[in-house]
Amino acid sequence: MSQKHIGVGMLALLMTTLSAYAQTRLNLTEKHDLESVLTTGLKYKEYNHRDKRRHFSLESQNIALTLPGGTTIQSKIDNGSITARNGKMIFLDITGGILPDDEAYQVALTVHKAFGIPVDRLNEWKDAIKGKGRDAPTFSNGQNGCYPNVFIEILSSMNTKYPWMIRMSFSWNVDDDDKRDETWGKTNNPKPPTGLAQVSLDSPTGKIYELKDAYAHLIKEQDALDHRLGQVRDANGHLINPPPFAPKKASEPTPSRPASSEEPASSTPWSVIAGLLVAATGLLWLLVKNRK
């Protein structure tokens, strides 16, 4: 392979890596109009456009969202959504990755402190989930004194080892009576404590958990079983060379019936044939007699 081809390959790998870690920045400190958000490089798909409302789903990506007052939420989100009306956002939500119990609590606690949300309900939730696994209750709380309104939810991931995902939601002027704007938010939003001007929905350890990690021991056991049986699987886990089925047990020979000492009965008895010959002869004689 030529040096040129190697260089092109390395450049492509670099671009792929950079795109994976690229961060989309949404500056919502001055305005929240839809077009300025959609032109930031945000990865989205529009799935409904009816009347004056538009709805979008957000794809997995790194995002940094700054609100009036200066608080920034950054995270590698798994999904999210936007609802807009008359060209302005009215709802935005982002959902982070899966987390174990203690890290979900730590992330939620940081968000509560950054936005001035009382933590008593969060501490009650922490005590309520102990030993509950997937049966543990979910959690939600909010801060209506911010602009936009801020909500936090701790949702079930339907996984035992990493049971939680954190979703943050923001809403602007949903009620026509709400006359607040970004200028109001800059003046009246709770100021984040020192060191909490930037918060994240990611794991405090920096690790990105994957659902397959929770089943690592089962995968290892299956690999060992496949090795013993001589089985090979493709990338999707499907068997490529399943072992042959066990041979069927040979059926025992059916004993033959003893031969009968009697002669087999004929399908056409001789007495019937003889009767037919006699009848035919009689008819032939009557025809000859009448002709004379």
N, C-alpha and C positions, 0 to 999 in steps of 0.2 A: 504494500500500500504506500502511495506517495505521501510526502510530507504535506502536500496541499490537502489531500483527503483527510489526513489526521487532524490538520488545523481546522478544517470545516467541521469535523465531528466534535472536536473539543469546544468550538464556538457554539454549536447547537446545544451541547450539554450545558454549557454555561448559561445560555439564554433560558433554557428550560428551568434550571435551578433558580435563576433570578426571578422568573415569572411566578414560581411556586411560593417564593417568599416576598413578593411585591405586596405593598400595602396600599389599599385604597383609602384616601383621606377625605372625609366629609366634614367640611367646615360649616357648621350650622349656627355660628355665632351671630351672623348678620341677617340671614334669610333662610327660608326652608322651601324655596320654590323647586318644583320637580325637575325642570330642565337642568338646573345647575348641579343637581345631584346625579342625574343620569349621565352627565358628560365628564364625570370624575374618573371614569374607567371602571366603575362598579359593574360587577358581573350579575346580570339579571335577565329575567324572561317575563314578558308581559303576558298574562293569561286571561285578562278580562278588561274590556274597555266598553263601558256602557254609560250612556248619558254623560254626565259631567265627572264621573268617577273612573279612575284607572287603577288596576291592581297588578302588582309585580311580585314575583318570587325571587329571592336572592340565592345565588349559588354559594358553594363553599369558597371562602376567600379570607384573606387577612384584611382587617378593616380598622380604621381609627376614626372615631366620631367625636367631634368637639362641640359642646353645647354653650349657650350664652352663660357667662360666668366663668368659663375657662376649663370646666371639667372635661376630660377626654376619656372615652371608653375605647380600649383597643382589644382586639381578640381575633383569633382564627375562628371564624364562625362556621358552623355546619350548614346553617340555612337561615332564612329570614324573609321578611315581606315588607312591602310598601303599599299603602293606599293613599291616593291623591284625589283631591277635589278642586276643580277650577284651577288646575295648574299648580297647586300647592300641596305639600304632604300634610296629611292629617294623622296618619299612623305609620310608625316604623318599628319593627321588632327584629332583634338579632339573637340567635341561639348559639351558645358556645359548645365545646365538646363535652364528652362524658367525663364524669368525675366520681371518685369514691366519697364516702360520707364526710370525712373530716375536711377534705379539700373543698367540697361543695359549700360547707359551712364557712370556711375561711374566705372564700371568694365572695360569698353573700355578705359576710360581715364587713369586708372592705367596702363593698358597694353601699351598704347601709351608712357607714360612717362618712363616706365621700359625699353623699347626698343628704345627710342630716336626717335619715330615717331612724326612728326609735328601734332598738334591737331586742326589746323584751319578747316580742312574738317570735323572732328568729331563735332566741335561746330556748324558748319553749319547744319549738320544732326540733331543735338539736336533741333535747331530752326525749322527745316522743318517738324518734326514729330508731332508737337503740334496739338492736336485735330484731327489727321488723323486716329487714331485707326489702324485697319488692312490695311488701304489704305496707310499708311506711307511708305516712301521709305526705302529700306535696305541700308546697308553700307559696304564698304570694303576699306582697306588701307594696306600698307605693308612697310617693311624695307628691301630693297635689300642689304644694307650695312652690314648685319649680315650673319654669317655662322652657321647654315643653313639660307636661306632666310626665313623671318617671315612675315606672313600675318594674318590679323584679319578681320573677317566678323561679322556683326550683321544681323542675319537672322530672317525672320518672323516665329513665332511659330503657326500662323493661329489661335491665340486666342486673344480676345479683352482685357481681364484684364491683362494677362501676355504675351505681344505680341512678345517678343524677345528671341533669343538664340544666344550665342556668340560661334563662331567657330574659332579656331586658326589652321593655317596650316604651315607646314615647308617643305622645299625642299632642297635637296642636289645634287649638281653637275648634274642637269638635262641636261645642255649643256656640250658637250665634251670639250669645250674651258674653262670651269670653273675648274681651277686647285686648288682651295682653299681646305683646310682641317681643321681639328680641331685645329691644331697648329696655323694656320692663324686666326681662330676664337678667340682663347684665347688672341691673341695680338691685333686684330683689331675690334672685336665686341664692340659696344657702352657699356660703363660701366653703370650699373643701378644706379640711384640716391640712396642716403642713405635711407634705409628703404624699397626699392623696389627690392631687390635682389630676393624676393619671391612674386609672384603674383598669383591670383586665378581667375577662371572664375565663381566662386560661388557668391551668393548674399553677399554683404558687411555686411548684418545683420546676416548672418549665417543661414537664413531660407532656406529650400528647398521647393520651390513652386511646387504644383501639379495642373494639369489641372482641377481636380475635385473641387479644391477650388474655381475656377472661376464660377462654377455652383452650389455652396452651397445653394444659395437662391432658385434656381429652385428645387433642391432636397428636400428642406424643404417644399416647396409648394406642391410637389407631395406626400410627406409623409402625410401631413395634408389631402389631398384629399383621399388618400388610407384609412386613418383612418375613414373618414366620410362614405366611401362606404363599409367599412368592407373588404378591399382588403389586401392581404398579398403577398409580393414579395420575391423571392429567392435572393441569393447573386449577381446574374447577373441582377437583376431588372425585371425579368420576373414574371408575375402574377402566383401565386400558386392556388388561389381560386377566379377566376374572378367572379364578381357578375352575377347572372342569367340574361338572356335577359328579357326585359319587355314582359309580355304576349301579344300575338297578340290580336288585337281587334276582338271580336267575329263577324263573318260575319253575316249579316242580312239574315234571312230565305228567300229563293226564293219562291215567291208566286206560289202555284200550279195552273196548268192550269185547268179550269173548265171542268168537264166531258162532253164529247160530247153526245148529245141525240141520235145520229145515231149509229147503230150497226157497229162495226169495220168490215172493208172489209176483207174477207177471202183471204188468200194468194193464194188459188187455187179456182177460180170461179166454181160453180156447173155446169154451162153451158158447160164448157170444159170437165168435167168428163162425163157428159151425152153424149157428142159427141163421146168421146173415146169408151164408152160402145156400142154405136150404130155401130161404125166402126168395133169393134171387133166381134160383133154378125154377121154382114154382111160377114166378111171374113170367119168365121166359117161355115156359111150356104153354101158359094160357095165351100169350101173344101169338105163338105159332098156330095153336088150335083155332083161334078166331080168324086168322088170315085164311086158313083152309075153308 
